[in-house]
Amino acid sequence: MSFTAFRGVRCIATGDLAQVSLAIEAADPHAGDLLLFDDRTGRAVDVDPRTGRPAATDSPDAPTRPSRGRPKLGVVAREVTLLPRHWEWLAGQPGGASAALRRLVEDASRSSRGADRARAAQEAVHRVMTTLAGDLPGYEEALRSLYARDDAGFDALVGAWPEDVAAYLRRLAQAERQART
């Protein structure tokens, strides 16, 4: 996984978490305005202000609740709401409703894999763009260009922004463009 750290509008580092954490420490983690992004999702990662390292998100002491389903197989029970005719159709399928739903989900996930990757990449650009450039001139137009897949318009609009922000957004947008082809 790749991460990118910003101090304000200046990129400090890009790389794996260990590399970026070292760069954050070297750049004075206490100076403020520090943002760390997961490049794949565009989500901001919390940084411990005392150390400059990503904050722990999962506590090993958190109580675990026994789960339903077949945990050895990774099966998770959840509620599904369907119309009566859907339940009737599912009941008549080989293996029953659960097996039929699993097959349908697998088929749908295989057929939409590229579109799902493109949408996730587009959402990552949107998240980062909102955090780093949400108050910059042309933000809304750039966002519209992103969702309209107007690549030239997007590149032109973000080109007016601080250099590191524009370069990072273009890099993330390039991943979105590759995912949609």
N, C-alpha and C positions, 0 to 999 in steps of 0.2 A: 504494500500500500504506500501511496505517496501523499505527502503533506506539504503545505506551504504556510509559512509564517510571515505575517505583516506587522510592522510597527507603523501605525497610521496608514499612509499610502505607499510606504516603501517596503519592498519585499526583502525579508531578511534571509530566508533560505527555502529551498525546495528539496525534498528527498524523503528517505524513509524516516520514521519517527525518531530513531536514535540520532541521525544526522541533524535533523531540524532542532531537536532538543538541545544538542550541543551548541548549535548556532545561536539559539535563543539565550542560553546561558552566557555565551561569549559577548552577546550584544546587550548585556545588562537587562535581565528579566524584570527588574523593578522599575524600569523607566516608564511603564504605562503604555496604553494604547496598543497592547499586544493582541494579535488575533492569529489563531492557528486554524487552518482549514484542512479537512479531509478532501483531497482532490477528486476522489471518486464520487462522493455524495454532495460536496459543497457545504457540508455542515461544519459549523464552528465547533472546535474542540476546546473544552475548558482547560485553562492553563493555571497551575498552582502558582500564585504570585510570589510565593516564598522561594520556589526552586526554579521556576521557568519551565518546568516539565508538565506534560499533560496531567490533569487531576485524575485521580482514580475515580472511576464511575461505578464499579461493582464492588461492593463490600463482601469480603469472604465470610463475614459473620452474619450476613443476611440470612434469615430463616428461609428454608426451601419448603414449599408446600407440595404435598404429594399430588401428582397429576393423574388425570384420567387417561383412558386410552391404552395403548400398548407401548409403553415407554421404551422397551427394548428395540422396537421397530421405528421409533421416532414418531408414532402416531399421536396426534393431538386432537382431543374432542372439542368441538366448537358448535355453536348453534347455527343452523341454516334455516331460513324461512323461505318456503316455496308454496306455490299454489297447489291445490289438491291434484290437478291433472299432472303436474310435474312429479309429485310423489307417486302417483299411479304408474307413470312411465318408468320411474326409477325402480320401483318394486318389481317390475317385469324384466329388468335387465339381469344378465348373468352375474352372479356374485352379489346381487343386491344393490341397494342405494349407495352405500359407501364406495364399493368397487367401481360402480358406474361414474360417480362423481370424481373419483381419483383419475379414471381414464379421461374424462372430459377435461379436467384441469390440466393433465399432462399434455394432451393434444393441443389445447389452447395455448399453453405456455411455450410449446415448441414452435407453433405457427406464428406467434407474435414476439419472438425473442428479439429480433432486430428493432422492432418498434418500441419494445419495452426498454431496451438499452438507450435508444435515442431519447425517449421521454425522460429517463432517469438522468441522462447527461444534461438535457435541457434544464431540468429542475435544479441540477447542481450549479449551472451557470447562473440561474435566477437567484438562488440562495446567496452565492458569493457576491453577485452584482448588487443585491439589495443591501448587504452588509457594508461593502466597501464603497459603493457608488450611489446609494439610494438618494443622497442629497446633492448629487452633481448635476450640472445642466445636461439635458438630453437623456436623463435616465429613463423616463417613461417611453420616449421614442425608441431608445435602444432596446428596451424590453419588448416593445411591440415588434421590432425588427427580428428579435430573437425568436419569438413565437410564430412570426410570419415566415420564418426561414429565409429572410432577406439578408443573406450573408454579407453582401457588399455594404448595405445600409448599416448593419450592426457594426462592422469593422470601422466604417467611417465615423459613426457616432462615438464609439468608445475611444477612437483615436484622439479625441479632444481631451480625454481624461489624463490623470497622472500616468506617466510611462509604465511603471510597474503594475498598476491596476489594469491598464489596457492590455499589457502583454499577458498577464495571468488570465484575464477574461477571454482573450483570443485563443489562448492555449486550451482552456476548458471548452470553448465553443468549437474548436477544431475536433475535439473528441466527440462532441455531439454530431458534427457533420459526418464524421467517419462512421458513426453508429447508424446513421440513417441511410447510408448507401449500401 
